[in-house]
């Protein structure tokens, strides 16, 4: 795709190495990256950028900038700046949102109601099975499953979601083109093709230790709630859970055996007030009101944009479209996702995305994982 004019300016700001907070202030002040870059060093310094960052913006490294620009030439690669309409709304609400995001795949998934499924890299076989079971059920309930593409629970959750035909988002601690661990490269490629990869780091960035705790704040911030499957007392999953709680999001935990060291972190979270869950339905039921609130908020955003949804009751798209097939499968009695997939003959991923669109348009109601028509 042709690289947007503002993208080079965004990349210059990012590669300058200034803190995200300073870049957000700069973008807020000037309304866009091109204007921010044009403002000059004195203005940058007044927004908290140091001399090194100012110099790097004025004289960007040609190879580094060129690598990022080349990555953006792919149709499936996207750059979201703090001031962009497509920046995910839930992520704006955390304490330290990134100023710029690289997205490989479908950036629209970052607006979907999501659950972060996290846990130990050294998960037990039972833990991986639980991660897959919960991810499958959550995906079939219409929720996006987000995780960090690490070994163990993360990989199990991503893979199970894809197998269920659901939507999954992987938040990376590397650049959007770097697989870590390397053995997850095939899974990463499949997520890019069928879901979305997200990173605040430019292409070519390797797996630096300091990047992974900060990655977890993005994962927690994109999700309505975080589900911890297995976690030791010192683990990234506990960091994600803490950041989710600090952002006002739900934290769910599966209990484990007192003899399993991978359950001790889970039990600490439970003592600290996290919600104990034993079935995926408990997660879905707890998040249903929050997901509905998000849908209403997103509908408000869409109604104020140039693309205003059709009025309630008008025919959904054209007669022979997939959306019409789904509309015919829907009734006034609440219907589960699985029933709609069976009736329509569509994939679970297609049904999930269309249900969200119909809900945002005010055509359907969603309660406890069941969907019904509103009006005609």
N, C-alpha and C positions, 0 to 999 in steps of 0.2 A: 504494500500500500504506500502511496506517497506520504512522506513524513510531513506532518503538520508544521507550519512555520514556527509555531510556539515551542515545538519539541526541542529544537536545538538550544533554545534559551533555557528551557527547563533542565536539560542535561548539563549545560554549563553551570547552572546554579548547584545542581546535585554534585557534580564532580569537583566543585570548589571545596567540598568537605565541611561546609558550615552546618551547625546543628539544625535539626528539623524545625525547632521552635523559631529560630531566626528566619529561616526560609518561609515559614508560614506567615510570619509578620510582614515580611517583604512582599509576598504575593498578595496578602490582604490589602496592603497599602496601595499597591499599583494595579491590582485587578488582573494581572496576567504576567507571565514570565518575560515576554519580550519587553514590556514596559519596565519591569523590575531590573532587567539587565541594562537597559538604556539609562537607568537612573544614575549609575556611576558609583565609584568607590566611596565618596563621602556619604551618600545616602545609604549604601550598604552598611557602612560602619555604624551609622545611626540606628540601624535595625539589629545590631549585635554581631555582625560578621567581623572576624578578625582580619588582620593584615594578610595572613597567608591565604585565607579564603578569597579575599578581594583580589589578590594577585592571580589566583588560579582561575577566577571567573574572567578576568581581563585577558589572560593568556592560557586558555585551556590546552591540555595535552592533546595533540592532534590524534594520536593513536587510540587513546582511551575514548575520546569523543567519537571518533570514527567507528569504533567497535559498537558503541551503543546505537549510533545512527544506522549502521548496517543491520543490526538486529531488528530495528523498527521497520525495516523495509518489508518484512514478512507480513502477509495479510492477517495472520493470527496473533500478531504481536502489538501490544498497546502500551501507551504511557498515560497515566492518570496523574494530573497535578492537583494540588490542594484546592485550586479555584475551579476545577472542571465540574460540570454538571454530573458527570459519570462517577465522581468520587463516591465510594460507598458511604451511605449516611450513618450507619452504626459506628463506623470507624472514626467518624468525626467526634464522637462523644467520649472517647477515651482520653486519658490525661496527656498522652504524648503521641498523637497520631503522626504518621509519616507525612512528609510534605509531597513526596512523589512515589508512585508505585509503578512497577513494571508488571504487566499481566500477559501471560501467554495462554491463549485459549479464549474462553467466553467471559468478558468482563461483566456481563449482566448477571452472572452467578454471584457476584459480590453483593448484590442487592437482595438475594434470596434469603428467606429465614433459614438459619444454619445452626447446627450443633457442632461444636468442636469435640472430637473424640480423641483423647490423648492417653498416653500411658508409657510403660517402660519399654526401652529399646531391647532389653534382655527379658522380654515377656515369657511367661510360661506358655505351654501349648494351650492350657485352659484359658489363659488371658487372651491369647490371639483368637481363640474360638469365640470368646465373649465379645471381643471387639468386632469381629466379623458379623456375629449374630445381631448385635445392637445396631451396627451401621446399616445392615440390610433392612432391618425393620424401620429405622428412622428414614431411610431413603424411600421406602415404599409408602411411608406416611406423608411424603411430599417435602421433607426437610432436606436441605443440602448438608452434606457431611464434610466438615473441614478438619484438616489435620496437618501435620508438619512433614510428611514424607520421610520420617525417620524409620529405622528398622523397628520390628516388633509391632506394637499396637497400632501405630500410625499406618504402616504399610498394610496391615490386615484390614483396617477400616477403609482405606482408599480402595483396595482391591475388591472388597466385598460390595462396596457401593457401586462400583463400575459393573460388576457382575449382575447386580440387581437392576441395572439400567437407570440408576439414580445419578444425582448431580454431586460432584465432589470438587473441593478446592484445596490445593496444597499450598501452604505458606512456607516459603523457603528461607533458610538462613544463609543461602548462597545467592549468586546471580541467577536469573531466570533460565539460564542455559547450562547450569552446572548441577549434576546429580550428586547427591550425598545422602547415604552411602552410594558408591558407584554401582553396586548391584541393583539399586532401584531405578537405574536408567530406563529399562523397558516400561516400568510402571509410570515413571515421570512422563515418558513420551505418550503413553495412553491417556494420562490425565490432561496433558496439553491438547490432545485431539478431542477428548470427550468432556472435559471439565475446564478447570482453570488453574494455572500456576501463578503465584503472587510473590513478589519480592520488592523490598525497598532498596536492594543493592543492584548496581548496574551489571550487565552481562560480563562474564569473565571473572566475577568475584568468587574466590574459593571459600571453603568451609572454615572460616575463622571462628575460634571458640567464643569470642565476645558477641558474635552476631546472633547466636541461638537464643539466649535469654531475651534479647530485644525482639527477635522474631515472634516469640511467644505472646507479646503484647498485641501484635497484629492479629494473630490467630484468635486470641480471646476477644479482641475488639470487633471482629467480623461476625461473631456468633452470638445468638441469643442466650446460649448457655454452654457450659463446658462439662463433658462427661469424662471422668477419670476411671479407667478400667483397672490398671495396675500401676503402682508407683512406689519406689523406695523412698526412704526418708529424705534423701538428697536427690531430687530429680527435676528435670525440666517440666514434667507434668504438674508438679506442685506449684511451680512458678506460674504456669498458665492458669491454674485454678485460682491462685491468689490474685492475679491481675484481672481475671474475670470477676471475682467478687468485688475488687476495688472499683471496677467499672459498673457495678450494679447489676451484673448478669447472674443468672442462676448457675450453681455448681452442683453437679450430681456425682455420686460416687458409688461404685460397686464394692461391697465389702468382700473380704477374702479370708483365707485361713490364717489363724494366728501363727502358724508355722511357716508361712510364706513371707520372706523378707520383702517381696514385691507388693505386699499388701499393707505394710506398715505406714507408708505415706497416705494411703487411702484411709486408714483408721484415724490418722492424725486429722485429716480433713473432716472426717465425721465428728470427731470430738470438737472441732472448731466451728461446727454448725452447718456443714454441707448436707445436702439431702441424700439419704440412703435410697437407692433404687435397686430393684431386683428384676424389673422387666422394662423393655423399651416403651411400652404403653404409658408407664409412669412418667417418662421423660416427655413424651408427646403431650400428655394431658397437662403437665405443668407448664409447657411452653405455648400451648394453644392460645391463651389470652394475650400473651406477649407478641406472638406471631401476628395475631389479628390487629393489634395496635400498630405494629410495623407496617402491615398491609395498608391500613388506613392512612398512615403518614405518607407512604409512598404514593398512594393514590392522590393525595393532596399535592405532592410534588409534580406528578404527571399532569394534573388538571391545570396547573399554572404554567406548564411548558407549552411549546408550540404544537406538540402532538397531543391534543386533547382526546381522551377516550370517547367512544360512542356512547350516547345516552343509554341508560338502563332500558332493556326491553327490545332494543333494535337487534336484528339478526346478526349473529357473530360471524363475520367474514362471509366468504362466498359459499354457495350451496355445496360444492364438492370438496371443501377444504377439510383438513384434519380437525380443525377447531369445530366445524359443523358436526363431524362424527362424534366428537366428545360431547358437544351440546346435546345431541340426540341421546347419548348414553346417560346424561344427567336427568334427574327428575326432581320433584319437590320433596321427596323423602330422602333423608341423608344417606349417602352412598360412600363406601370406602374406596380408597385408591385402587386396591386390587380388583374390586368389582368393575370400576370404570375402565381399567386396563383390559379386562376380559371382554366387556361389552363393546368397547370401541375398536379393539384389535390393534391399538397403538402401544408403543413402548412406555414403560413407567416414566422414563425421563421426559418424553414428549408430553405425556399427560400431566406430569408435575409442573412443567413450565407453562402449559396452557391454563391449568387451574389457577396458577398465580396471576396470570394476565387477566383472566376472567374475574378473579376476586378483586384485583385492583380497579377494574372497570365497574365494580359494583353489581355484576351479573349473578354471582353466586355467593353463598355463605359457607363458611368453613368452621366446623366445631368438632373438637376431639378427633381430628383425622377423618371426618366425614364431610361430604360436600353435597350441596343442594342448590337448585335454582332459586333466584329471587325474581319475582315477576313472571313474565311470559316464557 
